[in-house]
Amino acid sequence: MIEIPMSDANWIRVKPLFDTPEPASARGRPRRDARQILDAILWVHQSGEKWHRLPAHFPPQQTCYAKYIVWRRAGILHRVASILEIKPFDS
């Protein structure tokens, strides 16, 4: 189990996985910080709680869940689990 929020040392280890820039949109809300979203995903993963129970200090649960789906399908969360040596994310 890792600390949440994630330590700077752990973030440095996984940050390269999230450095791919996403296309900027002229409309919509500003992008959320990948580190905050990953902290939220790790909180759900480690606590076993449902997304709707995500504490308010994290980004909105809809945003976090949407990124969870995208990152899981892309294999990013599998690599995060391997790097941080935590249990794998469900496939």
PDB file of N, CA, C and O in Angstrom, chain B, residues numbered from 101:
ATOM      1  N   MET B 101       0.850  -1.175   0.000  1.00  0.00           N
ATOM      2  CA  MET B 101       0.000   0.000   0.000  1.00  0.00           C
ATOM      3  C   MET B 101       0.896   1.239   0.000  1.00  0.00           C
ATOM      4  O   MET B 101       1.943   1.257   0.647  1.00  0.00           O
ATOM      5  N   ILE B 102       0.481   2.259  -0.721  1.00  0.00           N
ATOM      6  CA  ILE B 102       1.267   3.492  -0.751  1.00  0.00           C
ATOM      7  C   ILE B 102       0.474   4.613  -0.107  1.00  0.00           C
ATOM      8  O   ILE B 102      -0.748   4.541   0.024  1.00  0.00           O
ATOM      9  N   GLU B 103       1.192   5.644   0.289  1.00  0.00           N
ATOM     10  CA  GLU B 103       0.547   6.804   0.913  1.00  0.00           C
ATOM     11  C   GLU B 103      -0.240   7.590  -0.127  1.00  0.00           C
ATOM     12  O   GLU B 103       0.137   7.680  -1.295  1.00  0.00           O
ATOM     13  N   ILE B 104      -1.343   8.151   0.344  1.00  0.00           N
ATOM     14  CA  ILE B 104      -2.130   9.055  -0.496  1.00  0.00           C
ATOM     15  C   ILE B 104      -2.336  10.328   0.315  1.00  0.00           C
ATOM     16  O   ILE B 104      -2.855  10.245   1.429  1.00  0.00           O
ATOM     17  N   PRO B 105      -1.960  11.491  -0.181  1.00  0.00           N
ATOM     18  CA  PRO B 105      -1.441  11.713  -1.519  1.00  0.00           C
ATOM     19  C   PRO B 105      -0.074  11.046  -1.714  1.00  0.00           C
ATOM     20  O   PRO B 105       0.700  10.860  -0.775  1.00  0.00           O
ATOM     21  N   MET B 106       0.175  10.705  -2.947  1.00  0.00           N
ATOM     22  CA  MET B 106       1.394  10.022  -3.322  1.00  0.00           C
ATOM     23  C   MET B 106       2.608  10.888  -2.994  1.00  0.00           C
ATOM     24  O   MET B 106       2.578  12.107  -3.167  1.00  0.00           O
ATOM     25  N   SER B 107       3.666  10.253  -2.524  1.00  0.00           N
ATOM     26  CA  SER B 107       4.896  10.985  -2.214  1.00  0.00           C
ATOM     27  C   SER B 107       5.518  11.522  -3.507  1.00  0.00           C
ATOM     28  O   SER B 107       5.268  11.009  -4.597  1.00  0.00           O
ATOM     29  N   ASP B 108       6.326  12.556  -3.356  1.00  0.00           N
ATOM     30  CA  ASP B 108       7.025  13.111  -4.517  1.00  0.00           C
ATOM     31  C   ASP B 108       7.915  12.055  -5.168  1.00  0.00           C
ATOM     32  O   ASP B 108       8.031  12.007  -6.393  1.00  0.00           O
ATOM     33  N   ALA B 109       8.541  11.213  -4.351  1.00  0.00           N
ATOM     34  CA  ALA B 109       9.423  10.167  -4.887  1.00  0.00           C
ATOM     35  C   ALA B 109       8.641   9.188  -5.764  1.00  0.00           C
ATOM     36  O   ALA B 109       9.102   8.814  -6.842  1.00  0.00           O
ATOM     37  N   ASN B 110       7.462   8.777  -5.305  1.00  0.00           N
ATOM     38  CA  ASN B 110       6.644   7.864  -6.114  1.00  0.00           C
ATOM     39  C   ASN B 110       6.118   8.553  -7.365  1.00  0.00           C
ATOM     40  O   ASN B 110       6.059   7.941  -8.432  1.00  0.00           O
ATOM     41  N   TRP B 111       5.737   9.816  -7.245  1.00  0.00           N
ATOM     42  CA  TRP B 111       5.240  10.534  -8.417  1.00  0.00           C
ATOM     43  C   TRP B 111       6.334  10.641  -9.485  1.00  0.00           C
ATOM     44  O   TRP B 111       6.058  10.476 -10.673  1.00  0.00           O
ATOM     45  N   ILE B 112       7.561  10.913  -9.070  1.00  0.00           N
ATOM     46  CA  ILE B 112       8.673  11.009 -10.019  1.00  0.00           C
ATOM     47  C   ILE B 112       8.850   9.690 -10.773  1.00  0.00           C
ATOM     48  O   ILE B 112       9.213   9.692 -11.950  1.00  0.00           O
ATOM     49  N   ARG B 113       8.599   8.579 -10.109  1.00  0.00           N
ATOM     50  CA  ARG B 113       8.744   7.261 -10.739  1.00  0.00           C
ATOM     51  C   ARG B 113       7.689   7.010 -11.822  1.00  0.00           C
ATOM     52  O   ARG B 113       7.979   6.357 -12.825  1.00  0.00           O
ATOM     53  N   VAL B 114       6.470   7.520 -11.630  1.00  0.00           N
ATOM     54  CA  VAL B 114       5.390   7.238 -12.589  1.00  0.00           C
ATOM     55  C   VAL B 114       5.069   8.408 -13.519  1.00  0.00           C
ATOM     56  O   VAL B 114       4.362   8.228 -14.510  1.00  0.00           O
ATOM     57  N   LYS B 115       5.568   9.583 -13.218  1.00  0.00           N
ATOM     58  CA  LYS B 115       5.244  10.783 -13.994  1.00  0.00           C
ATOM     59  C   LYS B 115       5.488  10.631 -15.495  1.00  0.00           C
ATOM     60  O   LYS B 115       4.679  11.123 -16.281  1.00  0.00           O
ATOM     61  N   PRO B 116       6.567   9.972 -15.927  1.00  0.00           N
ATOM     62  CA  PRO B 116       6.772   9.843 -17.379  1.00  0.00           C
ATOM     63  C   PRO B 116       5.609   9.165 -18.113  1.00  0.00           C
ATOM     64  O   PRO B 116       5.425   9.387 -19.309  1.00  0.00           O
ATOM     65  N   LEU B 117       4.834   8.354 -17.422  1.00  0.00           N
ATOM     66  CA  LEU B 117       3.683   7.702 -18.051  1.00  0.00           C
ATOM     67  C   LEU B 117       2.585   8.700 -18.411  1.00  0.00           C
ATOM     68  O   LEU B 117       1.739   8.423 -19.260  1.00  0.00           O
ATOM     69  N   PHE B 118       2.607   9.861 -17.759  1.00  0.00           N
ATOM     70  CA  PHE B 118       1.545  10.853 -17.931  1.00  0.00           C
ATOM     71  C   PHE B 118       2.026  12.107 -18.648  1.00  0.00           C
ATOM     72  O   PHE B 118       1.293  13.093 -18.729  1.00  0.00           O
ATOM     73  N   ASP B 119       3.247  12.080 -19.167  1.00  0.00           N
ATOM     74  CA  ASP B 119       3.819  13.267 -19.803  1.00  0.00           C
ATOM     75  C   ASP B 119       3.377  13.489 -21.242  1.00  0.00           C
ATOM     76  O   ASP B 119       3.721  14.510 -21.836  1.00  0.00           O
ATOM     77  N   THR B 120       2.627  12.560 -21.813  1.00  0.00           N
ATOM     78  CA  THR B 120       2.139  12.737 -23.178  1.00  0.00           C
ATOM     79  C   THR B 120       1.088  13.842 -23.178  1.00  0.00           C
ATOM     80  O   THR B 120       0.048  13.710 -22.534  1.00  0.00           O
ATOM     81  N   PRO B 121       1.353  14.929 -23.896  1.00  0.00           N
ATOM     82  CA  PRO B 121       0.375  16.024 -23.884  1.00  0.00           C
ATOM     83  C   PRO B 121      -0.914  15.637 -24.604  1.00  0.00           C
ATOM     84  O   PRO B 121      -0.902  14.987 -25.649  1.00  0.00           O
ATOM     85  N   GLU B 122      -2.010  16.056 -24.012  1.00  0.00           N
ATOM     86  CA  GLU B 122      -3.314  15.842 -24.645  1.00  0.00           C
ATOM     87  C   GLU B 122      -3.635  17.085 -25.458  1.00  0.00           C
ATOM     88  O   GLU B 122      -3.224  18.186 -25.091  1.00  0.00           O
ATOM     89  N   PRO B 123      -4.356  16.928 -26.549  1.00  0.00           N
ATOM     90  CA  PRO B 123      -4.684  18.103 -27.355  1.00  0.00           C
ATOM     91  C   PRO B 123      -5.485  19.123 -26.541  1.00  0.00           C
ATOM     92  O   PRO B 123      -6.432  18.776 -25.835  1.00  0.00           O
ATOM     93  N   ALA B 124      -5.083  20.365 -26.657  1.00  0.00           N
ATOM     94  CA  ALA B 124      -5.781  21.429 -25.937  1.00  0.00           C
ATOM     95  C   ALA B 124      -7.101  21.728 -26.633  1.00  0.00           C
ATOM     96  O   ALA B 124      -7.201  21.705 -27.860  1.00  0.00           O
ATOM     97  N   SER B 125      -8.090  22.002 -25.833  1.00  0.00           N
ATOM     98  CA  SER B 125      -9.399  22.329 -26.376  1.00  0.00           C
ATOM     99  C   SER B 125      -9.679  23.797 -26.101  1.00  0.00           C
ATOM    100  O   SER B 125      -9.371  24.309 -25.025  1.00  0.00           O
ATOM    101  N   ALA B 126     -10.254  24.452 -27.063  1.00  0.00           N
ATOM    102  CA  ALA B 126     -10.591  25.862 -26.888  1.00  0.00           C
ATOM    103  C   ALA B 126     -11.817  26.021 -26.000  1.00  0.00           C
ATOM    104  O   ALA B 126     -12.082  27.103 -25.477  1.00  0.00           O
ATOM    105  N   ARG B 127     -12.561  24.928 -25.834  1.00  0.00           N
ATOM    106  CA  ARG B 127     -13.776  24.990 -25.026  1.00  0.00           C
ATOM    107  C   ARG B 127     -13.676  24.024 -23.855  1.00  0.00           C
ATOM    108  O   ARG B 127     -12.767  23.197 -23.771  1.00  0.00           O
ATOM    109  N   GLY B 128     -14.625  24.156 -22.975  1.00  0.00           N
ATOM    110  CA  GLY B 128     -14.707  23.218 -21.863  1.00  0.00           C
ATOM    111  C   GLY B 128     -13.949  23.682 -20.637  1.00  0.00           C
ATOM    112  O   GLY B 128     -13.424  24.794 -20.576  1.00  0.00           O
ATOM    113  N   ARG B 129     -13.914  22.808 -19.687  1.00  0.00           N
ATOM    114  CA  ARG B 129     -13.267  23.116 -18.414  1.00  0.00           C
ATOM    115  C   ARG B 129     -11.762  22.900 -18.519  1.00  0.00           C
ATOM    116  O   ARG B 129     -11.287  22.160 -19.381  1.00  0.00           O
ATOM    117  N   PRO B 130     -11.020  23.554 -17.631  1.00  0.00           N
ATOM    118  CA  PRO B 130      -9.567  23.344 -17.644  1.00  0.00           C
ATOM    119  C   PRO B 130      -9.230  21.894 -17.280  1.00  0.00           C
ATOM    120  O   PRO B 130      -9.965  21.248 -16.534  1.00  0.00           O
ATOM    121  N   ARG B 131      -8.134  21.402 -17.802  1.00  0.00           N
ATOM    122  CA  ARG B 131      -7.705  20.032 -17.515  1.00  0.00           C
ATOM    123  C   ARG B 131      -7.316  19.895 -16.045  1.00  0.00           C
ATOM    124  O   ARG B 131      -6.798  20.827 -15.430  1.00  0.00           O
ATOM    125  N   ARG B 132      -7.577  18.726 -15.509  1.00  0.00           N
ATOM    126  CA  ARG B 132      -7.200  18.415 -14.131  1.00  0.00           C
ATOM    127  C   ARG B 132      -5.787  17.853 -14.106  1.00  0.00           C
ATOM    128  O   ARG B 132      -5.309  17.276 -15.083  1.00  0.00           O
ATOM    129  N   ASP B 133      -5.135  18.035 -12.973  1.00  0.00           N
ATOM    130  CA  ASP B 133      -3.777  17.549 -12.775  1.00  0.00           C
ATOM    131  C   ASP B 133      -3.768  16.021 -12.709  1.00  0.00           C
ATOM    132  O   ASP B 133      -4.520  15.424 -11.939  1.00  0.00           O
ATOM    133  N   ALA B 134      -2.916  15.394 -13.518  1.00  0.00           N
ATOM    134  CA  ALA B 134      -2.839  13.927 -13.564  1.00  0.00           C
ATOM    135  C   ALA B 134      -2.482  13.344 -12.201  1.00  0.00           C
ATOM    136  O   ALA B 134      -2.968  12.271 -11.840  1.00  0.00           O
ATOM    137  N   ARG B 135      -1.650  14.028 -11.453  1.00  0.00           N
ATOM    138  CA  ARG B 135      -1.251  13.515 -10.135  1.00  0.00           C
ATOM    139  C   ARG B 135      -2.446  13.449  -9.192  1.00  0.00           C
ATOM    140  O   ARG B 135      -2.604  12.467  -8.466  1.00  0.00           O
ATOM    141  N   GLN B 136      -3.285  14.472  -9.191  1.00  0.00           N
ATOM    142  CA  GLN B 136      -4.474  14.469  -8.332  1.00  0.00           C
ATOM    143  C   GLN B 136      -5.443  13.366  -8.743  1.00  0.00           C
ATOM    144  O   GLN B 136      -6.037  12.700  -7.895  1.00  0.00           O
ATOM    145  N   ILE B 137      -5.595  13.180 -10.042  1.00  0.00           N
ATOM    146  CA  ILE B 137      -6.490  12.126 -10.527  1.00  0.00           C
ATOM    147  C   ILE B 137      -5.936  10.756 -10.160  1.00  0.00           C
ATOM    148  O   ILE B 137      -6.685   9.877  -9.732  1.00  0.00           O
ATOM    149  N   LEU B 138      -4.628  10.569 -10.324  1.00  0.00           N
ATOM    150  CA  LEU B 138      -4.024   9.289  -9.956  1.00  0.00           C
ATOM    151  C   LEU B 138      -4.165   9.039  -8.458  1.00  0.00           C
ATOM    152  O   LEU B 138      -4.424   7.907  -8.049  1.00  0.00           O
ATOM    153  N   ASP B 139      -4.002  10.065  -7.638  1.00  0.00           N
ATOM    154  CA  ASP B 139      -4.222   9.910  -6.191  1.00  0.00           C
ATOM    155  C   ASP B 139      -5.642   9.415  -5.915  1.00  0.00           C
ATOM    156  O   ASP B 139      -5.843   8.531  -5.082  1.00  0.00           O
ATOM    157  N   ALA B 140      -6.618   9.983  -6.610  1.00  0.00           N
ATOM    158  CA  ALA B 140      -8.012   9.566  -6.422  1.00  0.00           C
ATOM    159  C   ALA B 140      -8.211   8.115  -6.852  1.00  0.00           C
ATOM    160  O   ALA B 140      -8.877   7.344  -6.162  1.00  0.00           O
ATOM    161  N   ILE B 141      -7.636   7.749  -7.986  1.00  0.00           N
ATOM    162  CA  ILE B 141      -7.743   6.372  -8.473  1.00  0.00           C
ATOM    163  C   ILE B 141      -7.098   5.416  -7.477  1.00  0.00           C
ATOM    164  O   ILE B 141      -7.651   4.355  -7.188  1.00  0.00           O
ATOM    165  N   LEU B 142      -5.944   5.778  -6.958  1.00  0.00           N
ATOM    166  CA  LEU B 142      -5.267   4.934  -5.971  1.00  0.00           C
ATOM    167  C   LEU B 142      -6.081   4.830  -4.686  1.00  0.00           C
ATOM    168  O   LEU B 142      -6.102   3.777  -4.049  1.00  0.00           O
ATOM    169  N   TRP B 143      -6.755   5.922  -4.299  1.00  0.00           N
ATOM    170  CA  TRP B 143      -7.593   5.887  -3.096  1.00  0.00           C
ATOM    171  C   TRP B 143      -8.717   4.866  -3.272  1.00  0.00           C
ATOM    172  O   TRP B 143      -8.960   4.052  -2.381  1.00  0.00           O
ATOM    173  N   VAL B 144      -9.397   4.904  -4.406  1.00  0.00           N
ATOM    174  CA  VAL B 144     -10.480   3.945  -4.676  1.00  0.00           C
ATOM    175  C   VAL B 144      -9.916   2.528  -4.738  1.00  0.00           C
ATOM    176  O   VAL B 144     -10.497   1.596  -4.181  1.00  0.00           O
ATOM    177  N   HIS B 145      -8.799   2.375  -5.408  1.00  0.00           N
ATOM    178  CA  HIS B 145      -8.165   1.061  -5.584  1.00  0.00           C
ATOM    179  C   HIS B 145      -7.781   0.446  -4.235  1.00  0.00           C
ATOM    180  O   HIS B 145      -8.034  -0.734  -3.991  1.00  0.00           O
ATOM    181  N   GLN B 146      -7.178   1.240  -3.374  1.00  0.00           N
ATOM    182  CA  GLN B 146      -6.700   0.727  -2.087  1.00  0.00           C
ATOM    183  C   GLN B 146      -7.799   0.603  -1.047  1.00  0.00           C
ATOM    184  O   GLN B 146      -7.776  -0.313  -0.226  1.00  0.00           O
ATOM    185  N   SER B 147      -8.765   1.520  -1.074  1.00  0.00           N
ATOM    186  CA  SER B 147      -9.814   1.511  -0.044  1.00  0.00           C
ATOM    187  C   SER B 147     -10.915   0.507  -0.351  1.00  0.00           C
ATOM    188  O   SER B 147     -11.591   0.016   0.553  1.00  0.00           O
ATOM    189  N   GLY B 148     -11.092   0.205  -1.643  1.00  0.00           N
ATOM    190  CA  GLY B 148     -12.186  -0.681  -2.031  1.00  0.00           C
ATOM    191  C   GLY B 148     -13.539   0.018  -2.048  1.00  0.00           C
ATOM    192  O   GLY B 148     -14.571  -0.625  -2.237  1.00  0.00           O
ATOM    193  N   GLU B 149     -13.535   1.325  -1.851  1.00  0.00           N
ATOM    194  CA  GLU B 149     -14.783   2.099  -1.858  1.00  0.00           C
ATOM    195  C   GLU B 149     -15.271   2.306  -3.291  1.00  0.00           C
ATOM    196  O   GLU B 149     -14.518   2.135  -4.250  1.00  0.00           O
ATOM    197  N   LYS B 150     -16.522   2.671  -3.415  1.00  0.00           N
ATOM    198  CA  LYS B 150     -17.115   2.990  -4.715  1.00  0.00           C
ATOM    199  C   LYS B 150     -16.738   4.421  -5.097  1.00  0.00           C
ATOM    200  O   LYS B 150     -16.393   5.239  -4.244  1.00  0.00           O
ATOM    201  N   TRP B 151     -16.813   4.701  -6.392  1.00  0.00           N
ATOM    202  CA  TRP B 151     -16.437   6.030  -6.880  1.00  0.00           C
ATOM    203  C   TRP B 151     -17.263   7.139  -6.247  1.00  0.00           C
ATOM    204  O   TRP B 151     -16.739   8.223  -5.993  1.00  0.00           O
ATOM    205  N   HIS B 152     -18.537   6.892  -5.987  1.00  0.00           N
ATOM    206  CA  HIS B 152     -19.381   7.963  -5.438  1.00  0.00           C
ATOM    207  C   HIS B 152     -18.992   8.320  -4.005  1.00  0.00           C
ATOM    208  O   HIS B 152     -19.478   9.318  -3.474  1.00  0.00           O
ATOM    209  N   ARG B 153     -18.143   7.544  -3.377  1.00  0.00           N
ATOM    210  CA  ARG B 153     -17.664   7.847  -2.025  1.00  0.00           C
ATOM    211  C   ARG B 153     -16.314   8.569  -2.024  1.00  0.00           C
ATOM    212  O   ARG B 153     -15.712   8.762  -0.968  1.00  0.00           O
ATOM    213  N   LEU B 154     -15.851   8.960  -3.187  1.00  0.00           N
ATOM    214  CA  LEU B 154     -14.576   9.662  -3.299  1.00  0.00           C
ATOM    215  C   LEU B 154     -14.643  10.964  -2.498  1.00  0.00           C
ATOM    216  O   LEU B 154     -15.548  11.767  -2.723  1.00  0.00           O
ATOM    217  N   PRO B 155     -13.705  11.192  -1.568  1.00  0.00           N
ATOM    218  CA  PRO B 155     -13.734  12.418  -0.764  1.00  0.00           C
ATOM    219  C   PRO B 155     -13.660  13.681  -1.629  1.00  0.00           C
ATOM    220  O   PRO B 155     -13.100  13.675  -2.725  1.00  0.00           O
ATOM    221  N   ALA B 156     -14.231  14.744  -1.111  1.00  0.00           N
ATOM    222  CA  ALA B 156     -14.374  15.997  -1.863  1.00  0.00           C
ATOM    223  C   ALA B 156     -13.047  16.678  -2.185  1.00  0.00           C
ATOM    224  O   ALA B 156     -13.003  17.517  -3.084  1.00  0.00           O
ATOM    225  N   HIS B 157     -11.965  16.345  -1.482  1.00  0.00           N
ATOM    226  CA  HIS B 157     -10.689  17.016  -1.770  1.00  0.00           C
ATOM    227  C   HIS B 157     -10.028  16.497  -3.052  1.00  0.00           C
ATOM    228  O   HIS B 157      -9.027  17.055  -3.500  1.00  0.00           O
ATOM    229  N   PHE B 158     -10.581  15.439  -3.639  1.00  0.00           N
ATOM    230  CA  PHE B 158     -10.100  14.940  -4.927  1.00  0.00           C
ATOM    231  C   PHE B 158     -10.868  15.641  -6.051  1.00  0.00           C
ATOM    232  O   PHE B 158     -11.904  16.257  -5.800  1.00  0.00           O
ATOM    233  N   PRO B 159     -10.366  15.552  -7.291  1.00  0.00           N
ATOM    234  CA  PRO B 159     -11.154  16.073  -8.421  1.00  0.00           C
ATOM    235  C   PRO B 159     -12.506  15.349  -8.492  1.00  0.00           C
ATOM    236  O   PRO B 159     -12.680  14.319  -7.841  1.00  0.00           O
ATOM    237  N   PRO B 160     -13.455  15.863  -9.261  1.00  0.00           N
ATOM    238  CA  PRO B 160     -14.778  15.229  -9.348  1.00  0.00           C
ATOM    239  C   PRO B 160     -14.682  13.747  -9.720  1.00  0.00           C
ATOM    240  O   PRO B 160     -13.859  13.347 -10.542  1.00  0.00           O
ATOM    241  N   GLN B 161     -15.540  12.951  -9.096  1.00  0.00           N
ATOM    242  CA  GLN B 161     -15.489  11.502  -9.312  1.00  0.00           C
ATOM    243  C   GLN B 161     -15.731  11.124 -10.764  1.00  0.00           C
ATOM    244  O   GLN B 161     -15.179  10.129 -11.234  1.00  0.00           O
ATOM    245  N   GLN B 162     -16.538  11.886 -11.486  1.00  0.00           N
ATOM    246  CA  GLN B 162     -16.783  11.580 -12.899  1.00  0.00           C
ATOM    247  C   GLN B 162     -15.496  11.735 -13.715  1.00  0.00           C
ATOM    248  O   GLN B 162     -15.202  10.924 -14.593  1.00  0.00           O
ATOM    249  N   THR B 163     -14.744  12.783 -13.412  1.00  0.00           N
ATOM    250  CA  THR B 163     -13.467  13.023 -14.085  1.00  0.00           C
ATOM    251  C   THR B 163     -12.486  11.901 -13.782  1.00  0.00           C
ATOM    252  O   THR B 163     -11.834  11.371 -14.681  1.00  0.00           O
ATOM    253  N   CYS B 164     -12.390  11.548 -12.513  1.00  0.00           N
ATOM    254  CA  CYS B 164     -11.450  10.502 -12.094  1.00  0.00           C
ATOM    255  C   CYS B 164     -11.821   9.153 -12.695  1.00  0.00           C
ATOM    256  O   CYS B 164     -10.946   8.406 -13.133  1.00  0.00           O
ATOM    257  N   TYR B 165     -13.101   8.839 -12.716  1.00  0.00           N
ATOM    258  CA  TYR B 165     -13.533   7.559 -13.273  1.00  0.00           C
ATOM    259  C   TYR B 165     -13.274   7.505 -14.781  1.00  0.00           C
ATOM    260  O   TYR B 165     -12.839   6.481 -15.308  1.00  0.00           O
ATOM    261  N   ALA B 166     -13.544   8.613 -15.463  1.00  0.00           N
ATOM    262  CA  ALA B 166     -13.304   8.654 -16.911  1.00  0.00           C
ATOM    263  C   ALA B 166     -11.821   8.424 -17.219  1.00  0.00           C
ATOM    264  O   ALA B 166     -11.490   7.676 -18.139  1.00  0.00           O
ATOM    265  N   LYS B 167     -10.934   9.060 -16.458  1.00  0.00           N
ATOM    266  CA  LYS B 167      -9.494   8.855 -16.655  1.00  0.00           C
ATOM    267  C   LYS B 167      -9.091   7.436 -16.272  1.00  0.00           C
ATOM    268  O   LYS B 167      -8.222   6.844 -16.912  1.00  0.00           O
ATOM    269  N   TYR B 168      -9.709   6.891 -15.243  1.00  0.00           N
ATOM    270  CA  TYR B 168      -9.439   5.504 -14.845  1.00  0.00           C
ATOM    271  C   TYR B 168      -9.693   4.566 -16.025  1.00  0.00           C
ATOM    272  O   TYR B 168      -8.871   3.698 -16.321  1.00  0.00           O
ATOM    273  N   ILE B 169     -10.819   4.741 -16.689  1.00  0.00           N
ATOM    274  CA  ILE B 169     -11.167   3.894 -17.837  1.00  0.00           C
ATOM    275  C   ILE B 169     -10.140   4.066 -18.962  1.00  0.00           C
ATOM    276  O   ILE B 169      -9.643   3.084 -19.511  1.00  0.00           O
ATOM    277  N   VAL B 170      -9.831   5.309 -19.295  1.00  0.00           N
ATOM    278  CA  VAL B 170      -8.885   5.589 -20.383  1.00  0.00           C
ATOM    279  C   VAL B 170      -7.510   5.013 -20.054  1.00  0.00           C
ATOM    280  O   VAL B 170      -6.905   4.329 -20.880  1.00  0.00           O
ATOM    281  N   TRP B 171      -7.020   5.291 -18.846  1.00  0.00           N
ATOM    282  CA  TRP B 171      -5.681   4.839 -18.466  1.00  0.00           C
ATOM    283  C   TRP B 171      -5.614   3.320 -18.313  1.00  0.00           C
ATOM    284  O   TRP B 171      -4.590   2.714 -18.626  1.00  0.00           O
ATOM    285  N   ARG B 172      -6.683   2.709 -17.840  1.00  0.00           N
ATOM    286  CA  ARG B 172      -6.699   1.249 -17.705  1.00  0.00           C
ATOM    287  C   ARG B 172      -6.649   0.597 -19.085  1.00  0.00           C
ATOM    288  O   ARG B 172      -5.878  -0.336 -19.307  1.00  0.00           O
ATOM    289  N   ARG B 173      -7.466   1.086 -20.003  1.00  0.00           N
ATOM    290  CA  ARG B 173      -7.487   0.525 -21.364  1.00  0.00           C
ATOM    291  C   ARG B 173      -6.157   0.718 -22.088  1.00  0.00           C
ATOM    292  O   ARG B 173      -5.759  -0.119 -22.898  1.00  0.00           O
ATOM    293  N   ALA B 174      -5.474   1.818 -21.797  1.00  0.00           N
ATOM    294  CA  ALA B 174      -4.188   2.111 -22.439  1.00  0.00           C
ATOM    295  C   ALA B 174      -3.028   1.348 -21.790  1.00  0.00           C
ATOM    296  O   ALA B 174      -1.904   1.390 -22.289  1.00  0.00           O
ATOM    297  N   GLY B 175      -3.293   0.662 -20.693  1.00  0.00           N
ATOM    298  CA  GLY B 175      -2.246  -0.091 -20.009  1.00  0.00           C
ATOM    299  C   GLY B 175      -1.414   0.736 -19.046  1.00  0.00           C
ATOM    300  O   GLY B 175      -0.465   0.227 -18.448  1.00  0.00           O
ATOM    301  N   ILE B 176      -1.759   2.000 -18.892  1.00  0.00           N
ATOM    302  CA  ILE B 176      -0.988   2.880 -18.015  1.00  0.00           C
ATOM    303  C   ILE B 176      -1.105   2.437 -16.563  1.00  0.00           C
ATOM    304  O   ILE B 176      -0.105   2.409 -15.846  1.00  0.00           O
ATOM    305  N   LEU B 177      -2.306   2.090 -16.119  1.00  0.00           N
ATOM    306  CA  LEU B 177      -2.477   1.691 -14.718  1.00  0.00           C
ATOM    307  C   LEU B 177      -1.773   0.372 -14.421  1.00  0.00           C
ATOM    308  O   LEU B 177      -1.326   0.153 -13.295  1.00  0.00           O
ATOM    309  N   HIS B 178      -1.669  -0.499 -15.400  1.00  0.00           N
ATOM    310  CA  HIS B 178      -0.905  -1.740 -15.218  1.00  0.00           C
ATOM    311  C   HIS B 178       0.562  -1.403 -14.946  1.00  0.00           C
ATOM    312  O   HIS B 178       1.193  -1.993 -14.069  1.00  0.00           O
ATOM    313  N   ARG B 179       1.093  -0.450 -15.705  1.00  0.00           N
ATOM    314  CA  ARG B 179       2.487  -0.033 -15.510  1.00  0.00           C
ATOM    315  C   ARG B 179       2.670   0.694 -14.188  1.00  0.00           C
ATOM    316  O   ARG B 179       3.694   0.524 -13.526  1.00  0.00           O
ATOM    317  N   VAL B 180       1.683   1.508 -13.793  1.00  0.00           N
ATOM    318  CA  VAL B 180       1.745   2.187 -12.490  1.00  0.00           C
ATOM    319  C   VAL B 180       1.823   1.150 -11.374  1.00  0.00           C
ATOM    320  O   VAL B 180       2.657   1.265 -10.476  1.00  0.00           O
ATOM    321  N   ALA B 181       0.961   0.143 -11.426  1.00  0.00           N
ATOM    322  CA  ALA B 181       0.952  -0.902 -10.393  1.00  0.00           C
ATOM    323  C   ALA B 181       2.293  -1.625 -10.340  1.00  0.00           C
ATOM    324  O   ALA B 181       2.790  -1.939  -9.259  1.00  0.00           O
ATOM    325  N   SER B 182       2.866  -1.882 -11.484  1.00  0.00           N
ATOM    326  CA  SER B 182       4.158  -2.561 -11.541  1.00  0.00           C
ATOM    327  C   SER B 182       5.267  -1.688 -10.953  1.00  0.00           C
ATOM    328  O   SER B 182       6.079  -2.166 -10.160  1.00  0.00           O
ATOM    329  N   ILE B 183       5.303  -0.427 -11.334  1.00  0.00           N
ATOM    330  CA  ILE B 183       6.333   0.495 -10.851  1.00  0.00           C
ATOM    331  C   ILE B 183       6.215   0.711  -9.350  1.00  0.00           C
ATOM    332  O   ILE B 183       7.221   0.694  -8.641  1.00  0.00           O
ATOM    333  N   LEU B 184       4.991   0.916  -8.856  1.00  0.00           N
ATOM    334  CA  LEU B 184       4.779   1.200  -7.433  1.00  0.00           C
ATOM    335  C   LEU B 184       4.703  -0.069  -6.589  1.00  0.00           C
ATOM    336  O   LEU B 184       4.622  -0.007  -5.362  1.00  0.00           O
ATOM    337  N   GLU B 185       4.729  -1.224  -7.263  1.00  0.00           N
ATOM    338  CA  GLU B 185       4.682  -2.520  -6.583  1.00  0.00           C
ATOM    339  C   GLU B 185       3.439  -2.654  -5.704  1.00  0.00           C
ATOM    340  O   GLU B 185       3.516  -2.984  -4.520  1.00  0.00           O
ATOM    341  N   ILE B 186       2.291  -2.384  -6.329  1.00  0.00           N
ATOM    342  CA  ILE B 186       1.006  -2.540  -5.652  1.00  0.00           C
ATOM    343  C   ILE B 186       0.195  -3.588  -6.405  1.00  0.00           C
ATOM    344  O   ILE B 186       0.566  -4.005  -7.502  1.00  0.00           O
ATOM    345  N   LYS B 187      -0.919  -4.009  -5.802  1.00  0.00           N
ATOM    346  CA  LYS B 187      -1.737  -5.023  -6.475  1.00  0.00           C
ATOM    347  C   LYS B 187      -2.246  -4.468  -7.800  1.00  0.00           C
ATOM    348  O   LYS B 187      -2.535  -3.276  -7.910  1.00  0.00           O
ATOM    349  N   PRO B 188      -2.355  -5.337  -8.806  1.00  0.00           N
ATOM    350  CA  PRO B 188      -2.791  -4.874 -10.129  1.00  0.00           C
ATOM    351  C   PRO B 188      -4.216  -4.327 -10.115  1.00  0.00           C
ATOM    352  O   PRO B 188      -5.042  -4.715  -9.290  1.00  0.00           O
ATOM    353  N   PHE B 189      -4.480  -3.421 -11.046  1.00  0.00           N
ATOM    354  CA  PHE B 189      -5.824  -2.890 -11.229  1.00  0.00           C
ATOM    355  C   PHE B 189      -6.644  -3.929 -11.968  1.00  0.00           C
ATOM    356  O   PHE B 189      -6.105  -4.678 -12.783  1.00  0.00           O
ATOM    357  N   ASP B 190      -7.942  -3.987 -11.694  1.00  0.00           N
ATOM    358  CA  ASP B 190      -8.818  -4.929 -12.401  1.00  0.00           C
ATOM    359  C   ASP B 190      -8.778  -4.640 -13.888  1.00  0.00           C
ATOM    360  O   ASP B 190      -8.675  -3.486 -14.305  1.00  0.00           O
ATOM    361  N   SER B 191      -8.861  -5.692 -14.682  1.00  0.00           N
ATOM    362  CA  SER B 191      -8.855  -5.473 -16.131  1.00  0.00           C
ATOM    363  C   SER B 191     -10.233  -5.414 -16.700  1.00  0.00           C
ATOM    364  O   SER B 191     -10.396  -5.234 -17.907  1.00  0.00           O
TER     365      SER B 191
END
